[in-house]
Amino acid sequence: LKAAPSSKDFTGVSSTIMQIDLAPTLGLLLGVGIPSKSAGRVIPSVIPDFQYSDALRINARQMQRFLDKRGIVVETALPEHATIEEYEHFIDLAQKSLAQSVDTN
């Protein structure tokens, strides 16, 4: 995947792309949405800046539905209207909650 020109700050962000993150990223880029069973996050470097906040919002809401269907609780609820940082934080917490759920089952 070729990275889109970006002004996003990637200080401390790994350049490794996780396989789990391909489905939500490609779904949004192709205009078909994020698969309902996807637990990945959009890859910031391939999402154009002007679409990044919408991509995060869609990703966070989809992740919330994914966890809700499985009865997995995230320690912080996703606000109705969130900032980019709040969406990113929620996705981090959601992925940690999912990992803990998998580890305990």
Backbone torsions as a table, in degrees:
resi	resn	phi	psi	omega
1	LEU	NA	136.1	177.8
2	LYS	-93.0	132.3	-179.5
3	ALA	-72.6	139.9	176.2
4	ALA	-78.7	151.5	174.5
5	PRO	-56.1	136.0	-172.1
6	SER	-145.9	147.2	172.5
7	SER	-107.0	4.0	-178.8
8	LYS	-66.6	146.2	180.0
9	ASP	-87.4	118.0	-179.7
10	PHE	-110.5	25.8	178.5
11	THR	-58.3	123.6	177.9
12	GLY	78.9	3.7	179.7
13	VAL	-90.6	132.6	179.9
14	SER	-67.4	146.7	177.3
15	SER	-88.1	-0.4	177.7
16	THR	-75.6	132.2	177.6
17	ILE	-103.0	125.4	-179.6
18	MET	-82.8	140.7	180.0
19	GLN	-57.3	-37.7	-178.3
20	ILE	-61.8	-22.9	-177.8
21	ASP	-85.6	-9.8	-178.5
22	LEU	-68.7	-41.6	-176.4
23	ALA	-61.2	-50.4	179.8
24	PRO	-66.2	-35.7	-178.5
25	THR	-67.5	-50.6	-179.3
26	LEU	-66.7	-37.3	178.0
27	GLY	-58.0	-44.9	179.5
28	LEU	-70.5	-42.0	-179.5
29	LEU	-64.7	-33.2	-179.6
30	LEU	-87.2	-5.7	177.0
31	GLY	79.0	18.6	-179.5
32	VAL	-105.5	-0.1	179.6
33	GLY	85.1	175.9	-179.6
34	ILE	-90.5	130.8	177.6
35	PRO	-56.2	139.7	-174.8
36	SER	-63.1	-23.6	-179.1
37	LYS	-100.8	15.1	179.8
38	SER	-83.4	133.9	177.3
39	ALA	-112.0	13.5	-178.9
40	GLY	-90.1	176.9	178.7
41	ARG	-121.7	153.2	178.4
42	VAL	-64.4	145.9	-179.8
43	ILE	-88.2	111.2	-173.5
44	PRO	-56.0	-37.8	-173.3
45	SER	-70.9	-13.5	179.4
46	VAL	-109.2	-2.0	177.3
47	ILE	-96.9	122.6	179.0
48	PRO	-57.3	145.8	-178.0
49	ASP	-50.1	-44.3	-175.0
50	PHE	-68.4	-13.9	178.9
51	GLN	-107.7	-6.6	-170.6
52	TYR	-62.1	-46.5	-178.0
53	SER	-65.3	-39.5	176.4
54	ASP	-65.5	-40.4	178.9
55	ALA	-61.7	-43.0	178.4
56	LEU	-64.9	-41.6	179.1
57	ARG	-60.9	-47.7	179.7
58	ILE	-62.4	-43.7	-179.8
59	ASN	-62.3	-45.9	-178.9
60	ALA	-65.2	-43.3	179.6
61	ARG	-64.9	-41.4	178.3
62	GLN	-64.6	-41.4	179.0
63	MET	-62.5	-39.5	179.1
64	GLN	-62.7	-44.9	178.0
65	ARG	-62.3	-42.5	179.4
66	PHE	-57.5	-47.1	-178.9
67	LEU	-72.4	-39.5	179.2
68	ASP	-58.2	-42.1	180.0
69	LYS	-63.4	-24.5	-178.9
70	ARG	-100.9	1.7	179.1
71	GLY	70.4	24.6	-180.0
72	ILE	-95.3	126.9	-176.3
73	VAL	-100.0	135.6	175.5
74	VAL	-98.0	138.5	-174.2
75	GLU	-62.2	-24.2	178.2
76	THR	-124.6	128.0	179.2
77	ALA	-72.6	151.1	177.7
78	LEU	-81.0	120.6	179.5
79	PRO	-65.3	155.3	178.8
80	GLU	-58.9	-46.4	177.7
81	HIS	-122.0	113.8	-173.7
82	ALA	-119.9	160.6	173.6
83	THR	-86.2	168.6	176.2
84	ILE	-55.2	-43.9	-178.8
85	GLU	-63.4	-38.9	178.8
86	GLU	-67.5	-39.6	176.3
87	TYR	-62.9	-46.9	179.6
88	GLU	-60.1	-43.1	179.9
89	HIS	-63.5	-43.6	179.2
90	PHE	-61.5	-44.2	-179.6
91	ILE	-62.5	-41.1	175.8
92	ASP	-57.6	-49.9	-179.0
93	LEU	-63.7	-39.7	-180.0
94	ALA	-62.4	-44.2	179.6
95	GLN	-66.1	-36.5	176.6
96	LYS	-66.2	-42.9	178.2
97	SER	-62.1	-40.4	178.2
98	LEU	-64.2	-44.9	180.0
99	ALA	-61.9	-41.4	178.8
100	GLN	-64.9	-38.6	179.5
101	SER	-64.2	-41.7	179.4
102	VAL	-66.1	-41.3	-179.3
103	ASP	-64.4	-32.8	-176.4
104	THR	-88.4	-12.7	-179.1
105	ASN	-100.8	NA	NA
